[in-house]
Amino acid sequence: MSEDNQHMFMKDEKPKTTKGKMMTALKRIQGDGEPVWVQILVLLFFCVLCAGGGAVCGVITAKEFGDDSPWYGNLTKPSWVPPSALFGPVWTILYLLMAVAAWFIWRETGFCRQPLPLIVFFVQLAFNFAWTFIFGLAHELLGAFIEIVLLWLLIVLTMILFYRVKWWVPLLLVPYLAWVTFASCLNFALYKLNPDNGESNDA
């Protein structure tokens, strides 16, 4: 190879410019080729669906939870029940983690290319919202316990399906699974202590 050709070859291999690096980073952000604005809209969709849906359920059943509730306040509770004020912030964080996890899976599968992981995610989310009404509005402690056990199983299934898509994404759902495990134990304890759903305490 002549010195002129060598010199031209070395010119071609010059480091990427700042603009080139920015374009490479942008492509990485875009994931599967979706525009950034689509990525942001889908993330907002999952956040509104999870956290917003949970907030709506909380507003509807607000009078049925907490120590100010005539029903919940009069239930016989185990000594390890957490303060009522803790539930709202914890669920907000968990819903946001769920939204981010679903978003990462969407970036890999879309809504149609590999729909099963997100379908199961949406089903478990529906069970999550339903528990609030079974427990809070219907005051069915046994029914709520059965439902939350099914929810727990759906969360595990969701984590398995997410793992097959992107192995680390289920880690975002570990706090959610741990909290639902705790909530299941609390739900069962409330049922055992109030087999009549607290009706005798209201009398």
C-alpha positions as CSV (number, residue, x, y, z in Angstrom):
1,M,0.0,0.0,0.0
2,S,1.4,3.4,-1.0
3,E,1.9,6.2,1.5
4,D,-0.8,8.2,-0.2
5,N,-3.3,5.4,0.2
6,Q,-2.3,4.8,3.8
7,H,-2.8,8.5,4.5
8,M,-6.3,8.4,2.9
9,F,-7.2,5.2,4.9
10,M,-6.2,6.8,8.2
11,K,-8.4,9.8,7.3
12,D,-11.4,7.6,6.8
13,E,-10.9,6.1,10.2
14,K,-11.0,9.3,12.2
15,P,-13.0,9.3,15.4
16,K,-16.8,9.9,15.3
17,T,-17.8,13.5,15.5
18,T,-20.0,14.8,18.3
19,K,-22.9,14.8,15.9
20,G,-22.2,11.2,15.0
21,K,-22.1,10.2,18.6
22,M,-25.4,12.0,19.3
23,M,-27.1,10.1,16.4
24,T,-25.8,6.8,17.7
25,A,-27.1,7.6,21.2
26,L,-30.5,8.6,19.7
27,K,-30.8,5.3,17.8
28,R,-30.1,3.5,21.1
29,I,-32.9,5.5,22.8
30,Q,-35.3,4.7,20.0
31,G,-34.9,1.0,20.7
32,D,-36.7,-0.9,18.0
33,G,-36.7,2.0,15.6
34,E,-39.7,3.9,17.1
35,P,-39.4,7.7,17.1
36,V,-38.6,9.2,20.5
37,W,-41.9,11.0,20.7
38,V,-43.7,7.6,20.3
39,Q,-41.5,6.1,23.1
40,I,-42.5,9.0,25.4
41,L,-46.2,8.7,24.6
42,V,-46.2,5.0,25.3
43,L,-44.4,5.5,28.6
44,L,-47.0,8.1,29.6
45,F,-49.7,5.7,28.5
46,F,-48.4,3.1,30.9
47,C,-47.9,5.6,33.7
48,V,-51.4,7.0,33.4
49,L,-52.9,3.5,33.1
50,C,-51.2,2.1,36.1
51,A,-50.8,5.0,38.5
52,G,-53.8,6.9,37.2
53,G,-56.0,3.8,37.3
54,G,-54.8,3.1,40.9
55,A,-55.6,6.7,41.9
56,V,-59.1,6.5,40.5
57,C,-59.7,3.3,42.4
58,G,-58.4,4.9,45.5
59,V,-60.6,8.0,45.1
60,I,-63.7,5.8,44.6
61,T,-63.0,3.7,47.7
62,A,-61.4,6.5,49.8
63,K,-64.1,6.4,52.4
64,E,-63.8,2.6,52.9
65,F,-60.1,2.6,53.8
66,G,-58.1,4.1,56.6
67,D,-58.9,4.6,60.3
68,D,-61.6,7.2,59.5
69,S,-63.6,4.5,57.7
70,P,-66.6,3.3,59.8
71,W,-66.0,-0.2,58.4
72,Y,-62.2,-0.6,58.1
73,G,-61.6,1.4,61.3
74,N,-63.8,-1.0,63.3
75,L,-62.2,-4.2,61.9
76,T,-60.1,-6.3,64.4
77,K,-56.6,-6.0,63.0
78,P,-53.3,-7.9,63.7
79,S,-50.6,-6.1,65.6
80,W,-48.4,-5.9,62.5
81,V,-50.8,-3.9,60.3
82,P,-49.0,-0.9,58.8
83,P,-50.3,2.7,59.2
84,S,-53.1,3.5,56.8
85,A,-51.1,6.5,55.5
86,L,-48.4,4.2,54.2
87,F,-50.5,2.4,51.5
88,G,-51.0,5.4,49.2
89,P,-47.3,6.3,48.7
90,V,-46.3,2.6,48.4
91,W,-48.8,1.9,45.7
92,T,-47.9,5.0,43.8
93,I,-44.2,3.8,43.6
94,L,-45.3,0.3,42.7
95,Y,-47.6,1.4,39.9
96,L,-44.8,3.6,38.4
97,L,-42.4,0.6,38.6
98,M,-45.0,-1.5,36.9
99,A,-45.4,1.1,34.1
100,V,-41.7,1.3,33.5
101,A,-41.4,-2.5,33.4
102,A,-44.2,-2.8,30.9
103,W,-42.7,0.0,28.8
104,F,-39.3,-1.8,28.5
105,I,-41.2,-4.9,27.4
106,W,-43.2,-2.9,24.8
107,R,-39.9,-1.6,23.4
108,E,-38.9,-5.2,22.7
109,T,-42.2,-6.7,21.6
110,G,-44.6,-3.9,20.6
111,F,-48.3,-4.5,21.2
112,C,-48.7,-6.9,18.3
113,R,-45.4,-8.7,17.5
114,Q,-45.4,-10.7,20.8
115,P,-48.5,-9.7,22.6
116,L,-48.7,-12.4,25.4
117,P,-46.4,-10.7,28.0
118,L,-48.4,-7.5,27.9
119,I,-51.8,-9.2,27.7
120,V,-51.0,-11.0,31.0
121,F,-49.7,-7.8,32.4
122,F,-53.0,-6.0,31.6
123,V,-55.0,-8.9,33.1
124,Q,-53.0,-8.8,36.4
125,L,-53.5,-5.0,36.4
126,A,-57.3,-5.6,36.1
127,F,-57.1,-8.0,39.0
128,N,-55.2,-5.4,41.0
129,F,-57.8,-2.8,40.5
130,A,-60.7,-5.3,41.1
131,W,-59.3,-6.2,44.6
132,T,-59.8,-2.7,45.7
133,F,-63.5,-2.9,45.0
134,I,-64.0,-6.5,46.4
135,F,-62.2,-5.5,49.6
136,G,-63.2,-1.9,50.0
137,L,-66.7,-1.6,48.5
138,A,-68.1,-5.1,48.8
139,H,-66.4,-5.7,52.2
140,E,-65.8,-9.4,51.2
141,L,-62.7,-10.3,53.1
142,L,-62.6,-14.0,51.9
143,G,-63.5,-13.1,48.4
144,A,-60.7,-10.4,48.4
145,F,-58.3,-13.0,49.7
146,I,-59.1,-15.5,47.0
147,E,-58.8,-12.7,44.4
148,I,-55.4,-11.5,45.7
149,V,-54.0,-15.0,45.6
150,L,-55.0,-15.2,41.9
151,L,-53.4,-11.8,41.5
152,W,-50.2,-13.1,43.1
153,L,-50.1,-16.0,40.6
154,L,-50.6,-13.6,37.7
155,I,-47.8,-11.4,38.8
156,V,-45.5,-14.4,38.9
157,L,-46.6,-15.4,35.4
158,T,-46.0,-11.8,34.2
159,M,-42.5,-11.9,35.6
160,I,-41.8,-15.2,33.9
161,L,-43.0,-13.9,30.5
162,F,-41.1,-10.6,31.0
163,Y,-37.9,-12.6,31.9
164,R,-38.1,-14.4,28.5
165,V,-38.2,-11.0,26.7
166,K,-35.6,-9.1,28.8
167,W,-34.1,-10.9,31.8
168,W,-33.6,-8.0,34.1
169,V,-37.1,-6.3,33.7
170,P,-38.8,-8.6,36.2
171,L,-36.5,-7.1,38.9
172,L,-38.6,-4.0,38.7
173,L,-41.6,-6.1,39.8
174,V,-40.0,-7.7,42.8
175,P,-41.1,-4.9,45.2
176,Y,-44.6,-5.3,43.8
177,L,-44.6,-9.1,44.3
178,A,-43.3,-8.6,47.8
179,W,-45.9,-6.1,48.7
180,V,-48.8,-8.2,47.3
181,T,-47.4,-11.1,49.3
182,F,-47.6,-9.0,52.4
183,A,-51.0,-7.7,51.5
184,S,-52.2,-11.3,51.0
185,C,-51.1,-12.2,54.5
186,L,-52.7,-9.2,55.9
187,N,-55.9,-9.9,54.0
188,F,-56.0,-13.4,55.3
189,A,-55.3,-12.3,58.9
190,L,-58.2,-9.7,58.6
191,Y,-60.5,-12.5,57.4
192,K,-59.5,-14.8,60.3
193,L,-60.0,-12.0,62.8
194,N,-63.3,-10.9,61.2
195,P,-65.0,-13.9,59.8
196,D,-68.3,-12.0,59.5
197,N,-66.5,-9.3,57.4
198,G,-66.7,-6.9,60.3
199,E,-70.5,-6.7,60.3
200,S,-70.8,-7.4,64.1
201,N,-68.4,-4.5,64.8
202,D,-70.6,-2.1,62.9
203,A,-73.6,-3.1,65.0
